[in-house]
Amino acid sequence: MTPPAHTEPAGPDGIVIRPMTPRDADQVLVIYQLGLDTGHASFETTAPTWPAFDTTKLPHHRYVATRTGAGPHAPEQVLGWIAATAVSDRCVYAGVVEHSVYIHPGARGRGVGAALLNAFVASTEAAGIWTIQSGIFPENTASLRLHHAAGFRTIGTRERIGRHHGRWRNVVLIERRSPTVL
Ligand SMILES: CC(C)(COP(=O)(O)OP(=O)(O)OC[C@H]1O[C@@H](n2cnc3c(N)ncnc32)[C@H](O)[C@@H]1OP(=O)(O)O)[C@@H](O)C(=O)NCCC(=O)NCCS
């Protein structure tokens, strides 16, 4: 699969969607931890180190949503990120990835997640990836709504599939099969 030609996808007003770089590491991992702290984002409870994140996430299709602060020297603020892992090393699944999307609590509910997901879908489709999948806790209604609006379908619910802080949790499996990668 060839990496996609990059274009700067549009985000909500004043927000830029661009490829993630190592300079974003600290803000990406803080946002990751804040998402995990909701208790509804993942079975994980602690964000990985940057080397672990960098090793497991596919190098292409990593994006951040950013906003430049007021004033000429104001630092750029990362509002959210999206990235993916390969689901298998078997050739038949070469075009299947599993993604994660995390938005800073102060930026949720303003279309940032949708903008990142749109950019990610375009990027993966341009590279020939045909299926994006994820598992979502049923309590995470924001994530379910975000993904259904972006063309994901619910495959089904895995019941009491794992324990999170000692409590059995269900996981809703979702996927988006690209209509353009044939
Ligand atoms: C889930 C998450 C990524 C959504 O991102 P977001 O930027 O807040 O979502 P958006 O503003 O783009 O909204 C996308 C859709 O979700 C809906 N939505 C957003 N927040 C919602 C909420 N709290 N409850 C219900 N629906 C919600 C929006 O109305 C919108 O739906 P619509 O297009 O039908 O109007 C974000 O809340 C988050 O980072 N949560 C913590 C980490 C996490 O759970 N990640 C997902 C792991 S599976």
The ligand as a MOL file (V3000), in Angstrom:
LIG
                    3D

  0  0  0     0  0            999 V3000
M  V30 BEGIN CTAB
M  V30 COUNTS 48 50 0 0 0
M  V30 BEGIN ATOM
M  V30 1 C -15.8070 10.2550 21.7830 0
M  V30 2 C -15.0970 11.4970 21.3400 0
M  V30 3 C -13.8710 11.0920 20.5110 0
M  V30 4 C -16.0560 12.3220 20.4460 0
M  V30 5 O -15.3450 13.4300 19.8920 0
M  V30 6 P -16.0230 14.8700 19.8210 0
M  V30 7 O -15.0950 15.8040 19.1660 0
M  V30 8 O -16.5070 15.2510 21.1710 0
M  V30 9 O -17.2740 14.5700 18.8690 0
M  V30 10 P -17.9450 15.5790 17.8390 0
M  V30 11 O -18.1110 16.9130 18.4740 0
M  V30 12 O -17.1960 15.5110 16.5340 0
M  V30 13 O -19.3720 14.9320 17.6640 0
M  V30 14 C -19.5710 13.8220 16.8120 0
M  V30 15 C -20.9570 13.2770 17.0640 0
M  V30 16 O -21.0380 12.7750 18.4030 0
M  V30 17 C -22.0900 13.4600 19.0900 0
M  V30 18 N -21.6580 13.6760 20.4670 0
M  V30 19 C -20.5770 14.3620 20.8730 0
M  V30 20 N -20.5100 14.3460 22.2130 0
M  V30 21 C -21.5820 13.6450 22.6410 0
M  V30 22 C -22.0730 13.2550 23.9140 0
M  V30 23 N -21.4040 13.5830 25.0400 0
M  V30 24 N -23.1910 12.4990 23.9800 0
M  V30 25 C -23.8390 12.1260 22.8560 0
M  V30 26 N -23.4330 12.4500 21.6100 0
M  V30 27 C -22.3190 13.2070 21.5010 0
M  V30 28 C -22.2790 14.7570 18.3610 0
M  V30 29 O -23.5930 15.2700 18.5410 0
M  V30 30 C -22.0450 14.3460 16.9450 0
M  V30 31 O -23.1730 13.6650 16.4280 0
M  V30 32 P -24.0170 14.2790 15.2290 0
M  V30 33 O -23.0320 14.3950 14.0770 0
M  V30 34 O -25.0580 13.2550 15.0020 0
M  V30 35 O -24.4780 15.5940 15.7250 0
M  V30 36 C -14.6800 12.3920 22.5390 0
M  V30 37 O -15.8000 12.6100 23.3540 0
M  V30 38 C -13.5600 11.8010 23.3950 0
M  V30 39 O -12.3940 12.0250 23.1210 0
M  V30 40 N -13.8990 11.0410 24.4550 0
M  V30 41 C -12.8740 10.4720 25.3570 0
M  V30 42 C -12.0240 9.4210 24.6350 0
M  V30 43 C -12.8870 8.3870 23.9550 0
M  V30 44 O -13.8580 7.9100 24.4980 0
M  V30 45 N -12.4610 8.0230 22.7290 0
M  V30 46 C -13.1670 7.0310 21.9340 0
M  V30 47 C -12.7420 5.6610 22.3390 0
M  V30 48 S -13.7400 4.4220 21.4730 0
M  V30 END ATOM
M  V30 BEGIN BOND
M  V30 1 1 1 2
M  V30 2 1 2 3
M  V30 3 1 2 4
M  V30 4 1 2 36
M  V30 5 1 4 5
M  V30 6 1 5 6
M  V30 7 2 6 7
M  V30 8 1 6 8
M  V30 9 1 6 9
M  V30 10 1 9 10
M  V30 11 2 10 11
M  V30 12 1 10 12
M  V30 13 1 10 13
M  V30 14 1 13 14
M  V30 15 1 14 15
M  V30 16 1 15 16
M  V30 17 1 15 30
M  V30 18 1 16 17
M  V30 19 1 17 18
M  V30 20 1 17 28
M  V30 21 1 18 19
M  V30 22 1 18 27
M  V30 23 2 19 20
M  V30 24 1 20 21
M  V30 25 1 21 22
M  V30 26 2 21 27
M  V30 27 1 22 23
M  V30 28 2 22 24
M  V30 29 1 24 25
M  V30 30 2 25 26
M  V30 31 1 26 27
M  V30 32 1 28 29
M  V30 33 1 28 30
M  V30 34 1 30 31
M  V30 35 1 31 32
M  V30 36 2 32 33
M  V30 37 1 32 34
M  V30 38 1 32 35
M  V30 39 1 36 37
M  V30 40 1 36 38
M  V30 41 2 38 39
M  V30 42 1 38 40
M  V30 43 1 40 41
M  V30 44 1 41 42
M  V30 45 1 42 43
M  V30 46 2 43 44
M  V30 47 1 43 45
M  V30 48 1 45 46
M  V30 49 1 46 47
M  V30 50 1 47 48
M  V30 END BOND
M  V30 END CTAB
M  END
